[in-house]
Amino acid sequence: MPSEAERLVAGAADGEDQAVEAALRPKDLDEFVGQERVREQLDLVLKAARKRNGTADHVLLSGAPGLGKTTLSMIIAAEMGAPIRITSGPAIQHAGDLAAILSSLAEGEVLFLDEIHRMSRPAEEMLYMAMEDFRVDVIVGKGPGATAIPLELPPFTLVGATTRAGLLPPPLRDRFGFTGHMEFYAPAELERVIHRSARLLDVEIEADGAAEIAGRSRGTPRIANRLLRRVRDYAQVKADGLITRGIAEQALKVYEVDGRGLDRLDRAVLRALLKLFGGGPVGLSTLAVAVGEERETVEEVAEPFLVREGLLARTPRGRVATPAAWSHLGLVPPQQGGTPGQPGLFGS
Ligand SMILES: Nc1ncnc2c1ncn2[C@@H]1O[C@H](COP(=O)(O)OP(=O)(O)OP(=O)(O)O)[C@@H](O)[C@H]1O
């Protein structure tokens, strides 16, 4: 089985994504599809800052990978006419790493800190003061002789990104003037993303073709763009390059992404749950052994999307399939009421 990073339906970026994403990123708020509420609120924050001739408040963006947090941070910088510096929590292991970045920022610069919840504790504490007072204390020396030298910073805008805002310590969360929660995209929004990307990639696509890809993109623009590129390849090799619904279906069959966006791993988990365990409840470890995967792979890679799609539920007694899971795989659930020792799931 592929690792999360190698999956066609992974939310996180792979090497190819990084290479082409720059070309596909919307450059301003008007081009940015969907996320109406975040966009409208952010628009106000930025307009007000521009009116004051000041820097924008610090912004926290939360949401799953691939929903557009990096893109939005670049748009914030562009709308403010400011440069942007991009780094991430795991890259900042020591407070000194952060001090070096902060002290080299230009006035008004946007600092994008991806995976901000993974910063080290001392760096995080330094960030509190930097965000609030635009000042850091640089510690020089060690032990009893160590001294703190205050360093003034130019005003800057921190844009923090996290997959889960709940992971941030409250003192850090409270220092953001604006928090935007990014939602998964509706199919119609993903269709707009796909049409826009097709235009930029010079690919011809019919409305039905875009709808077919959108329906399999798991609410995530990055996945939509990736599936579009794979379908484009297929259309160019097997047909005349035009993406129709039929071409999209054939291409995604080859790549084993089904009509709802499930891939081979997702379906293997569901199939085991339904066929071997009658729909559950079954423990995670047993399910993992049944599909020949690590517990963590099933729990962290396959399950979140299956739960989100309402195909699988995590219960205190184990994993349980929903009626939608049976119909998705074209199987018939056993008689309600279940067999002795394996009670029915949905009551009788
Ligand atoms: N609202 C949107 N409209 C159009 N394209 C979008 C939108 N959001 C994201 N994209 C596209 O999806 C790709 C991934 O977006 P981005 O890198 O901003 O996601 P992210 O949330 O920062 O992901 P990660 O958390 O993995 O860094 C980009 O190529 C971008 O073009």
The ligand as a Tripos MOL2 file, in Angstrom:
@<TRIPOS>MOLECULE
LIG
   31    33     1     0     0
SMALL
NO_CHARGES

@<TRIPOS>ATOM
      1 N1         -9.7110   28.5430   -2.8480 N.pl3     1 LIG1
      2 C1         -8.9150   28.0920   -3.8080 C.ar      1 LIG1
      3 N2         -9.1290   28.4330   -5.0880 N.ar      1 LIG1
      4 C2         -8.3430   27.9350   -6.0730 C.ar      1 LIG1
      5 N3         -7.2800   27.1230   -5.8590 N.ar      1 LIG1
      6 C3         -7.0100   26.7750   -4.6020 C.ar      1 LIG1
      7 C4         -7.7990   27.2380   -3.5180 C.ar      1 LIG1
      8 N4         -7.2950   26.7350   -2.3740 N.ar      1 LIG1
      9 C5         -6.2500   25.9800   -2.7240 C.ar      1 LIG1
     10 N5         -6.0760   26.0000   -4.0610 N.ar      1 LIG1
     11 C6         -5.0480   25.2680   -4.7910 C.3       1 LIG1
     12 O1         -4.7220   24.0970   -4.0580 O.3       1 LIG1
     13 C7         -3.3140   23.9360   -3.9310 C.3       1 LIG1
     14 C8         -2.9860   23.7290   -2.4660 C.3       1 LIG1
     15 O2         -3.2170   24.9130   -1.7340 O.3       1 LIG1
     16 P1         -2.2920   25.3480   -0.5080 P.3       1 LIG1
     17 O3         -0.8650   24.9650   -0.7440 O.co2     1 LIG1
     18 O4         -2.5630   26.7820   -0.2660 O.co2     1 LIG1
     19 O5         -2.9100   24.4680    0.6350 O.3       1 LIG1
     20 P2         -2.5140   24.4290    2.1930 P.3       1 LIG1
     21 O6         -3.7990   24.4660    2.9590 O.co2     1 LIG1
     22 O7         -1.5230   25.4670    2.5180 O.co2     1 LIG1
     23 O8         -1.8770   23.0170    2.3200 O.3       1 LIG1
     24 P3         -0.7620   22.5330    3.4020 P.3       1 LIG1
     25 O9         -1.4620   22.5980    4.7150 O.co2     1 LIG1
     26 O10        -0.4640   21.1320    2.9430 O.co2     1 LIG1
     27 O11         0.3930   23.4550    3.2750 O.co2     1 LIG1
     28 C9         -2.6840   25.1630   -4.5580 C.3       1 LIG1
     29 O12        -2.1000   24.8060   -5.7740 O.3       1 LIG1
     30 C10        -3.8010   26.1070   -4.8870 C.3       1 LIG1
     31 O13        -3.6750   26.5270   -6.2080 O.3       1 LIG1
@<TRIPOS>BOND
     1     1     2 1
     2     2     3 ar
     3     2     7 ar
     4     3     4 ar
     5     4     5 ar
     6     5     6 ar
     7     6     7 ar
     8     6    10 ar
     9     7     8 ar
    10     8     9 ar
    11     9    10 ar
    12    10    11 1
    13    11    12 1
    14    11    30 1
    15    12    13 1
    16    13    14 1
    17    13    28 1
    18    14    15 1
    19    15    16 1
    20    16    17 2
    21    16    18 1
    22    16    19 1
    23    19    20 1
    24    20    21 2
    25    20    22 1
    26    20    23 1
    27    23    24 1
    28    24    25 2
    29    24    26 1
    30    24    27 1
    31    28    29 1
    32    28    30 1
    33    30    31 1
@<TRIPOS>SUBSTRUCTURE
     1 LIG1         1 GROUP 0 **** ****
